[in-house]
Amino acid sequence: MRGIVAFASVVILASAVGVAHATEPYILNLSGNNFSRNEAAAIGQQLKIVAMLSQVQDTPPFVLPGITGWTTEYTVNVDGLTLASAPGSSVKSYTGGTIELWSETPPDAPWTPTTPVSTIPSFNGGQVPATFTDGTLLLSGVFTQFATLFFGGQTGTVTSTINWTGGSKLTDLQGLGIANGWHWNGFFNVTAPVPPGYFLLYGGKLEHDVPVAVEASTWGSIKSLMRTE
């Protein structure tokens, strides 16, 4: 799967050394059709987003079924992020907020991950977020940190930390020791077209680094390995 490689580091303790191997994070990629249905224009107002996955984690030990022909729909609902900083600032920080990941078969949302924006229907409060929060609740969680950064131009960045607290896949994450410390690393675009009634386009990925394996070795072995490479 596509991912971000975590660079290995070498730690020297006395005559023994641990070699950390680069690994791929657990990743849930968001699609291109993710939109805010509410933007915070003043302190105390809320940011709300509906999103879809275009790629899921389908390799052991944490497995969600792969998407084939969009017969299963994976939707994300973000709610309750409350603006805590001045709305005119380049950095906006939010408090609170929840996130849910749902699967639904057959799909019932008003669009798919690849539907052209020009054909997506206008915001309908009877459909959204209802069709993004039905089916099977895979994961639900809370944001312990959420912020956006915008320096001008077209796009800004999204950073966050998520702790998963519920859903049918929670025990899988707990068994791996990775229920906490997930991140939505992404972006927003202030000029990209959105369906009528929505505000901004969002994107990015939900991810968690895989714990890095460590193998005991000697400093002499490490020097030999470096010489051969």
Backbone torsions as a table, in degrees:
resi	resn	phi	psi	omega
1	MET	NA	158.1	176.1
2	ARG	-67.3	144.5	-179.4
3	GLY	-167.0	178.8	176.7
4	ILE	-107.3	127.0	-177.6
5	VAL	-81.8	128.2	175.4
6	ALA	-85.9	120.1	-175.0
7	PHE	-72.5	138.2	-178.5
8	ALA	-75.5	151.4	173.9
9	SER	-127.7	152.9	-178.8
10	VAL	-113.1	126.3	-179.0
11	VAL	-114.6	128.3	-177.3
12	ILE	-106.2	121.7	176.0
13	LEU	-128.8	112.2	-178.4
14	ALA	52.4	-127.0	-176.9
15	SER	-97.8	-2.9	-179.2
16	ALA	-106.6	147.7	-178.2
17	VAL	-132.0	144.6	172.7
18	GLY	-106.1	128.6	179.5
19	VAL	-103.8	118.4	-179.7
20	ALA	-92.2	128.5	-177.9
21	HIS	-96.8	137.6	179.1
22	ALA	-64.2	137.4	-178.1
23	THR	-135.2	165.3	-179.2
24	GLU	-97.5	138.7	-179.8
25	PRO	-75.8	163.5	168.6
26	TYR	-74.6	129.9	-172.6
27	ILE	-133.7	136.7	168.9
28	LEU	-123.0	107.7	-176.1
29	ASN	-84.3	132.0	175.6
30	LEU	-80.0	152.0	-179.8
31	SER	-80.2	-172.2	177.3
32	GLY	-87.9	-7.3	-176.5
33	ASN	-110.8	76.1	179.1
34	ASN	-130.9	127.7	-170.3
35	PHE	-137.4	145.7	172.1
36	SER	-79.7	136.3	175.8
37	ARG	-102.6	-1.5	173.0
38	ASN	-158.6	135.5	175.2
39	GLU	-118.8	144.3	-178.8
40	ALA	-85.7	115.2	-179.7
41	ALA	-100.9	-5.4	180.0
42	ALA	-151.9	156.1	177.8
43	ILE	-56.8	132.7	-179.2
44	GLY	98.2	-17.5	176.3
45	GLN	-82.1	166.8	-170.8
46	GLN	-117.0	149.0	172.3
47	LEU	-101.2	129.5	-179.4
48	LYS	-133.6	134.2	-172.9
49	ILE	-136.6	140.4	169.3
50	VAL	-115.9	139.5	-173.7
51	ALA	-146.4	167.2	176.7
52	MET	-131.6	151.4	174.2
53	LEU	-90.0	141.5	173.8
54	SER	-108.0	-15.7	177.6
55	GLN	-151.4	138.6	-177.0
56	VAL	-122.7	164.6	177.6
57	GLN	-73.2	111.3	-176.7
58	ASP	-123.1	24.9	176.6
59	THR	-121.3	144.4	-179.1
60	PRO	-60.5	155.9	5.4
61	PRO	-91.8	-8.3	177.5
62	PHE	-104.0	113.6	-170.8
63	VAL	-124.3	127.6	162.8
64	LEU	-114.8	144.0	-177.7
65	PRO	-57.2	138.7	177.2
66	GLY	-66.8	152.6	-179.7
67	ILE	-86.9	123.3	178.9
68	THR	-130.7	114.0	178.1
69	GLY	63.9	16.5	178.3
70	TRP	57.4	29.5	177.2
71	THR	-73.9	-23.3	171.8
72	THR	-114.3	134.7	-176.9
73	GLU	-105.4	129.4	176.2
74	TYR	-114.2	115.5	-174.9
75	THR	-120.8	152.2	-179.4
76	VAL	-124.9	135.3	175.8
77	ASN	-125.1	122.2	177.2
78	VAL	-111.2	129.5	-174.5
79	ASP	-143.9	155.2	168.5
80	GLY	75.7	13.2	174.8
81	LEU	-74.2	115.8	-172.2
82	THR	-104.4	123.6	-177.4
83	LEU	-64.9	127.7	-177.6
84	ALA	-114.9	-6.5	-177.9
85	SER	-120.9	170.4	-177.9
86	ALA	-59.6	129.2	-176.1
87	PRO	-64.0	-22.5	-179.5
88	GLY	-86.0	-3.7	-178.3
89	SER	-74.9	152.5	177.0
90	SER	-68.4	-26.5	176.2
91	VAL	-110.2	123.3	176.6
92	LYS	-113.1	127.0	177.4
93	SER	-109.8	145.3	-176.6
94	TYR	-125.4	152.7	174.9
95	THR	-117.6	160.9	179.3
96	GLY	67.0	-153.9	176.5
97	GLY	100.4	141.0	177.9
98	THR	-126.4	158.2	177.6
99	ILE	-139.2	139.8	179.5
100	GLU	-132.8	140.8	174.2
101	LEU	-117.3	123.1	-176.1
102	TRP	-121.4	152.9	169.4
103	SER	-123.5	144.7	-176.5
104	GLU	-144.0	131.0	174.5
105	THR	-134.1	124.5	-4.8
106	PRO	-76.6	165.1	179.7
107	PRO	-61.0	146.5	178.0
108	ASP	-137.5	4.0	178.1
109	ALA	-71.1	160.1	-176.9
110	PRO	-68.2	-10.1	178.5
111	TRP	-150.8	170.5	175.8
112	THR	-111.3	174.3	178.5
113	PRO	-61.9	-18.9	-176.3
114	THR	-115.0	7.2	178.7
115	THR	-64.3	129.8	175.8
116	PRO	-57.6	136.1	-177.1
117	VAL	-56.8	-34.6	-177.0
118	SER	-65.5	-17.4	-179.5
119	THR	-106.8	-0.6	177.4
120	ILE	-74.6	131.8	-177.1
121	PRO	-67.3	159.8	177.1
122	SER	-61.0	158.9	178.8
123	PHE	-54.6	131.9	178.5
124	ASN	-131.8	110.4	-177.0
125	GLY	-62.7	-17.8	176.9
126	GLY	-80.6	-19.2	-179.7
127	GLN	-105.1	-32.9	-175.1
128	VAL	-123.6	120.5	17.1
129	PRO	-96.3	9.6	-172.5
130	ALA	-53.1	-43.9	-177.4
131	THR	-77.5	-5.1	175.2
132	PHE	-99.5	-4.1	-176.9
133	THR	-129.8	38.0	176.6
134	ASP	-128.3	169.5	-176.4
135	GLY	96.7	-132.5	-179.8
136	THR	-107.9	125.3	177.8
137	LEU	-80.7	107.0	-178.4
138	LEU	-80.1	-46.4	-179.5
139	LEU	-146.5	141.2	170.5
140	SER	-134.0	145.5	-176.5
141	GLY	-158.8	-177.2	-178.8
142	VAL	-125.7	149.6	173.6
143	PHE	-85.9	128.0	171.8
144	THR	-96.7	-11.5	175.6
145	GLN	-160.8	138.4	176.4
146	PHE	-153.9	130.1	179.6
147	ALA	-151.0	152.4	173.4
148	THR	-122.7	149.5	-178.8
149	LEU	-129.6	126.4	-179.5
150	PHE	-139.7	117.9	-179.4
151	PHE	-104.6	7.8	-177.3
152	GLY	112.0	175.3	-177.0
153	GLY	84.6	-140.5	-174.6
154	GLN	-103.2	-37.8	-171.1
155	THR	-121.7	155.8	172.8
156	GLY	-132.7	175.1	-176.8
157	THR	-111.3	155.6	176.6
158	VAL	-120.6	130.3	172.1
159	THR	-129.5	144.2	-179.1
160	SER	-160.6	165.0	170.6
161	THR	-128.2	134.2	-174.9
162	ILE	-125.1	133.6	169.4
163	ASN	-111.4	120.3	179.0
164	TRP	-80.0	135.0	-174.9
165	THR	-125.6	-9.4	-177.3
166	GLY	-158.8	-177.7	179.5
167	GLY	102.3	161.6	-174.4
168	SER	-67.5	-21.4	-179.9
169	LYS	-97.1	2.3	-177.4
170	LEU	-61.7	-42.2	-178.1
171	THR	-63.1	-31.6	176.0
172	ASP	-62.2	-45.0	-179.3
173	LEU	-68.9	-38.9	178.7
174	GLN	-63.8	-38.1	178.8
175	GLY	-64.2	-29.3	178.1
176	LEU	-89.4	-6.4	-178.3
177	GLY	74.0	26.3	-176.1
178	ILE	-129.2	32.2	178.0
179	ALA	-71.5	-26.4	-179.4
180	ASN	-108.7	162.8	173.8
181	GLY	78.1	28.8	171.1
182	TRP	-81.7	163.8	-178.3
183	HIS	-139.2	139.0	164.8
184	TRP	-98.7	102.6	175.9
185	ASN	-101.4	113.0	-172.7
186	GLY	-157.4	-154.6	-174.3
187	PHE	-150.6	165.7	168.3
188	PHE	-135.1	156.1	-177.0
189	ASN	-128.4	124.8	-174.8
190	VAL	-88.9	-8.4	-178.3
191	THR	-116.9	-12.2	-179.2
192	ALA	-65.5	143.3	178.8
193	PRO	-65.6	143.5	176.3
194	VAL	-132.5	158.2	177.4
195	PRO	-62.7	151.8	179.2
196	PRO	-55.4	135.4	178.8
197	GLY	95.1	-13.6	175.1
198	TYR	-98.9	173.8	-171.6
199	PHE	-112.2	-67.3	-176.2
200	LEU	-131.5	156.6	174.8
201	LEU	-86.9	135.6	178.2
202	TYR	-123.8	158.7	177.7
203	GLY	-159.7	-173.9	178.2
204	GLY	125.1	-147.9	-176.9
205	LYS	-153.8	151.4	169.9
206	LEU	-98.3	129.9	-175.1
207	GLU	-151.6	159.3	174.8
208	HIS	-145.9	128.1	179.0
209	ASP	-64.3	137.2	173.4
210	VAL	-69.7	137.6	175.8
211	PRO	-53.1	133.4	-175.8
212	VAL	-80.6	126.0	178.3
213	ALA	-73.8	144.0	180.0
214	VAL	-125.2	132.1	176.9
215	GLU	-116.4	132.1	178.2
216	ALA	-68.6	140.9	178.4
217	SER	-156.0	171.4	176.9
218	THR	-100.8	159.9	179.6
219	TRP	-64.0	-35.6	177.4
220	GLY	-60.9	-39.5	178.4
221	SER	-65.7	-38.4	-179.9
222	ILE	-64.8	-44.4	179.3
223	LYS	-62.3	-39.0	178.8
224	SER	-65.1	-40.9	178.8
225	LEU	-63.2	-41.2	180.0
226	MET	-65.8	-36.8	179.6
227	ARG	-66.9	-35.5	-178.1
228	THR	-75.5	-20.1	-179.5
229	GLU	-98.3	NA	NA
